[in-house]
């Protein structure tokens, strides 16, 4: 089957990459959060300068070396995020080490998707990946995770998956209509479920199947369906004919205080990510035993780390992975590396905003 790379309205909604870097540069004269002065300000500014230079260099590099430049650019940006984070103490803001490792026996896998990574925390407790995860309030990767499963947690990568089937399900889009203060319930649309669920004729069985499918997204918590049978909801906001997906309305009972709706949204989907809006967000299926969401920046971090380690220590194998004449993963890798140039700077900017609220 020939893949048709349709653009999406979402693609057109993102800001130009140069505008994102300009916004990051603007922060450096008066850094936010705890990077406002002293050593933390010096680290914040120097790390962002290096990150921008590395990403600029990556734009001119091919897939053979681009993962190295992208990963180290993101790693330096992680130092800036940690420096300004409000929940990071002065003694723990300097970072040492990657905080993530690739399983040695997986670096020689024939299938790129079977390469596995996991976090690493030594007695010093200052490794980049796990500390930035803590600063962002995100889960980390304490269990070995295959690259193909990480790939499925990167929203932009789902259109070009790796050849190895992922265990994780696709993301759900979350849309929250305007919530009125004083309402006793929160209502939201979740879409991206397989359209085959709508073909179940018996409403009771259909509702059970939808609930079973949504159990892969444990942050949704104790919801109820707005309508008997759960689906179908036929509105354009929940059905995607081209992708063959459908959505439904979910409701949650709210506690009786002014911030109840905001707190509930944060429990379900903690980060705005590239969307920078409270109304449109993304939910990913659970990875491993941790119910919490993996921050989108850390999904990119882990994937770029794995590819950079392969490019650095297994250059012959990496060259085989990116050979479009022989590798089924080559175009997916090219797509991810191209997309990283645009998506990752936006997530860096969003992460700085999220850690300095």
Long-range contacts (C-beta under 8 A, 24 or more apart in sequence): 5-159, 6-242, 14-274, 14-342, 14-346, 15-346, 17-341, 17-342, 17-345, 20-345, 20-346, 20-349, 21-52, 21-55, 21-345, 23-349, 24-48, 24-52, 24-345, 24-348, 24-349, 24-352, 25-52, 27-352, 31-83, 31-84, 32-84, 32-352, 32-353, 32-356, 33-84, 33-85, 33-86, 33-352, 33-355, 33-356, 34-83, 34-84, 34-85, 34-86, 34-88, 34-90, 34-93, 34-356, 35-80, 35-83, 35-84, 40-83, 40-84, 40-90, 40-93, 41-83, 43-79, 43-80, 43-83, 43-93, 43-94, 44-79, 44-80, 44-83, 44-84, 45-80, 47-76, 47-77, 47-78, 47-79, 47-80, 47-83, 48-76, 48-77, 48-80, 50-76, 51-76, 51-77, 51-80, 51-348, 55-341, 55-344, 55-345, 58-340, 58-341, 59-341, 63-322, 63-330, 63-333, 63-334, 63-337, 64-311, 64-315, 64-318, 64-319, 64-322, 65-311, 66-337, 67-304, 67-307, 67-308, 67-310, 67-311, 67-318, 67-337, 68-308, 68-311, 68-312, 70-304, 70-308, 70-337, 70-340, 70-341, 70-344, 71-301, 71-304, 71-305, 71-307, 71-308, 72-308, 73-344, 74-297, 74-300, 74-301, 74-304, 74-344, 74-348, 75-128, 75-301, 77-344, 77-348, 78-128, 78-129, 78-132, 78-301, 79-128, 80-348, 80-352, 81-132, 81-135, 81-136, 81-348, 81-351, 81-352, 81-355, 82-128, 82-131, 82-132, 82-135, 84-352, 84-355, 84-356, 85-135, 85-136, 85-355, 85-356, 86-355, 86-356, 86-357, 87-134, 87-135, 87-137, 87-355, 88-131, 88-134, 88-135, 92-125, 92-126, 92-131, 94-126, 95-126, 95-127, 95-128, 95-131, 95-132, 96-124, 96-126, 96-127, 96-128, 97-122, 97-124, 97-126, 97-127, 97-128, 98-127, 98-128, 98-129, 98-305, 99-127, 99-128, 99-129, 99-130, 99-131, 100-127, 100-128, 100-129, 100-130, 100-141, 100-301, 100-302, 100-305, 102-305, 102-306, 102-309, 102-310, 103-144, 107-309, 107-310, 107-313, 107-314, 107-317, 108-314, 108-317, 111-162, 111-163, 111-164, 111-329, 112-147, 112-148, 112-162, 112-163, 112-164, 112-310, 112-321, 112-327, 112-329, 112-333, 113-146, 113-147, 113-148, 113-151, 113-162, 113-163, 113-164, 113-166, 113-329, 114-146, 114-147, 114-148, 114-164, 115-146, 115-147, 115-306, 115-310, 116-144, 116-145, 116-146, 116-147, 117-141, 117-144, 117-145, 117-147, 117-150, 117-302, 117-305, 117-306, 118-142, 118-143, 118-144, 118-145, 129-298, 129-301, 129-302, 129-305, 132-297, 132-298, 132-301, 133-295, 133-298, 135-355, 136-271, 136-295, 136-297, 136-298, 136-351, 136-354, 136-355, 137-270, 137-295, 138-270, 138-271, 138-292, 138-293, 138-294, 138-295, 138-298, 139-287, 139-290, 139-292, 139-293, 139-294, 140-298, 141-287, 141-288, 141-294, 141-298, 141-302, 142-288, 142-290, 143-287, 143-288, 143-289, 145-287, 145-288, 145-302, 147-303, 147-306, 147-307, 149-287, 150-299, 150-302, 150-303, 150-306, 151-303, 151-332, 151-336, 152-284, 152-285, 153-284, 153-287, 153-294, 153-296, 153-299, 154-296, 154-299, 154-300, 154-303, 154-336, 155-273, 155-274, 155-282, 155-296, 156-336, 156-339, 156-343, 157-303, 157-332, 157-335, 157-336, 157-339, 159-335, 160-331, 160-332, 160-335, 160-336, 161-332, 162-329, 162-332, 163-328, 163-329, 163-332, 168-284, 168-285, 168-287, 169-216, 169-285, 170-285, 171-282, 171-283, 171-284, 171-285, 172-217, 172-282, 172-283, 172-284, 173-247, 173-280, 173-281, 173-282, 173-283, 174-268, 174-269, 174-280, 174-281, 174-282, 174-283, 175-237, 175-279, 175-280, 176-265, 176-278, 176-279, 176-280, 176-281, 177-279, 178-279, 179-261, 181-258, 181-261, 183-254, 183-261, 184-253, 184-254, 184-256, 185-251, 185-252, 185-253, 185-254, 186-251, 186-252, 186-254, 186-260, 186-261, 186-264, 186-265, 187-226, 187-249, 187-250, 187-251, 188-249, 188-250, 188-268, 189-233, 189-237, 189-238, 189-247, 189-248, 189-249, 189-250, 190-214, 190-220, 190-247, 190-248, 190-250, 190-283, 191-237, 191-238, 191-239, 191-240, 191-245, 191-246, 191-247, 191-248, 192-240, 192-243, 192-245, 192-247, 193-231, 193-245, 193-246, 193-247, 193-248, 194-244, 194-245, 194-246, 195-239, 195-244, 195-245, 195-246, 197-231, 197-246, 198-231, 198-232, 198-246, 203-228, 203-229, 204-229, 206-230, 206-231, 210-248, 216-285, 216-286, 217-283, 217-284, 217-285, 217-286, 218-286, 218-291, 219-267, 219-268, 219-269, 219-283, 219-291, 219-292, 219-293, 220-250, 220-268, 220-283, 221-252, 221-267, 221-268, 222-252, 222-253, 223-250, 223-251, 223-252, 224-250, 224-251, 224-252, 225-249, 225-250, 225-251, 226-250, 226-251, 269-293, 270-295, 271-295, 271-296, 271-350, 271-354, 272-350, 272-354, 273-347, 273-350, 274-343, 274-346, 274-347, 274-350, 276-350, 276-353, 295-351, 296-347, 297-344, 297-347, 297-348, 297-350, 297-351, 300-340, 300-343, 300-344, 300-347, 303-336, 304-340, 304-344, 307-333, 307-337
